[in-house]
Amino acid sequence: MTIKINCEESVWYILPIIRKEFAKSLIKDHGLTQRKAAEKLGITEAAVSQYVSKKRGDLKISDPLVQKEIKVSTQRIVNGDVEVMKIEICRVCHLLQAKGILEKK
């Protein structure tokens, strides 16, 4: 039996969801282009395009608290650097884990 730690599962299941939500918020709420959103998130413009067109990160986050925290995170990302983005991904990931998202996959 293989044992996976939370962060290992997060890479496959949660990280794409977080990136999708961050990309959507950066574009919709902060007026960034797909290119600028990709730069802020440290991913390719093609990845952002797939997130926006719902070809990647297909689980939707409907929890109001998580949605609020995603908006807080994207505000920090817009005003910050790559280290801020890393911190915010971890923060939202921990929140999703606390909400039981891993058990729902």
Secondary structure per residue as TSV (DSSP state, phi and psi in degrees):
chain	resnum	aa	ss	phi	psi
A	1	M	-	360.0	131.8
A	2	T	-	-93.6	132.9
A	3	I	-	-106.0	128.8
A	4	K	-	-109.7	139.2
A	5	I	-	-84.8	162.0
A	6	N	H	-53.9	-43.8
A	7	C	H	-63.7	-34.1
A	8	E	H	-65.9	-43.4
A	9	E	H	-67.5	-34.6
A	10	S	I	-60.6	-38.3
A	11	V	I	-58.9	-39.6
A	12	W	I	-84.8	-36.2
A	13	Y	I	-109.0	-40.7
A	14	I	I	-93.8	-41.0
A	15	L	H	-56.0	-44.8
A	16	P	H	-61.7	-34.8
A	17	I	H	-67.6	-45.0
A	18	I	H	-62.9	-47.2
A	19	R	H	-60.7	-40.5
A	20	K	H	-60.8	-48.3
A	21	E	H	-65.2	-40.3
A	22	F	H	-63.5	-45.9
A	23	A	H	-60.4	-46.9
A	24	K	H	-60.0	-43.5
A	25	S	H	-68.3	-41.4
A	26	L	H	-60.7	-38.2
A	27	I	H	-77.4	-50.6
A	28	K	H	-75.4	-49.0
A	29	D	T	-86.1	-25.7
A	30	H	T	-116.7	-0.4
A	31	G	-	70.8	19.5
A	32	L	-	-76.9	150.4
A	33	T	-	-76.1	167.1
A	34	Q	H	-59.6	-37.6
A	35	R	H	-63.5	-46.1
A	36	K	H	-67.3	-38.8
A	37	A	H	-62.2	-42.2
A	38	A	H	-61.5	-43.1
A	39	E	H	-61.5	-45.0
A	40	K	H	-63.6	-33.9
A	41	L	H	-93.0	-7.3
A	42	G	T	69.8	32.1
A	43	I	S	-128.3	174.7
A	44	T	-	-79.4	157.9
A	45	E	H	-63.1	-34.0
A	46	A	H	-62.8	-39.5
A	47	A	H	-63.7	-43.5
A	48	V	H	-60.7	-43.7
A	49	S	H	-58.1	-41.3
A	50	Q	H	-68.0	-37.6
A	51	Y	H	-64.1	-45.7
A	52	V	H	-66.1	-36.9
A	53	S	T	-88.8	9.2
A	54	K	T	64.2	30.2
A	55	K	S	-93.8	-5.5
A	56	R	S	-147.7	148.2
A	57	G	-	66.3	55.4
A	58	D	-	-75.8	-14.4
A	59	L	-	-77.2	134.2
A	60	K	-	-96.4	138.2
A	61	I	-	-96.3	115.0
A	62	S	-	-109.6	-6.5
A	63	D	-	-66.5	123.2
A	64	P	H	-59.9	-38.0
A	65	L	H	-65.2	-43.2
A	66	V	H	-65.7	-42.3
A	67	Q	H	-59.4	-41.8
A	68	K	H	-62.5	-43.7
A	69	E	H	-68.6	-30.3
A	70	I	H	-64.5	-41.5
A	71	K	H	-64.7	-41.2
A	72	V	H	-60.1	-45.2
A	73	S	H	-61.6	-46.1
A	74	T	H	-67.2	-31.4
A	75	Q	H	-63.0	-42.4
A	76	R	H	-66.5	-39.0
A	77	I	H	-65.8	-42.5
A	78	V	H	-58.2	-40.1
A	79	N	H	-91.7	-2.5
A	80	G	S	-118.6	-167.4
A	81	D	-	-111.2	-168.4
A	82	V	H	-63.1	-32.6
A	83	E	H	-65.9	-37.2
A	84	V	H	-62.8	-43.2
A	85	M	H	-60.2	-43.6
A	86	K	H	-62.0	-44.3
A	87	I	H	-61.4	-43.4
A	88	E	H	-68.6	-37.0
A	89	I	H	-61.6	-45.7
A	90	C	H	-63.7	-40.2
A	91	R	H	-62.6	-48.0
A	92	V	H	-68.9	-36.1
A	93	C	H	-60.3	-45.8
A	94	H	H	-61.8	-39.0
A	95	L	H	-63.5	-45.0
A	96	L	H	-63.5	-38.8
A	97	Q	H	-64.6	-41.8
A	98	A	H	-63.8	-30.9
A	99	K	T	-80.9	-5.6
A	100	G	T	88.2	20.6
A	101	I	T	-61.7	-33.2
A	102	L	G	-65.2	-35.7
A	103	E	G	-72.4	-18.8
A	104	K	G	-90.1	-7.1
A	105	K	-	-67.5	360.0
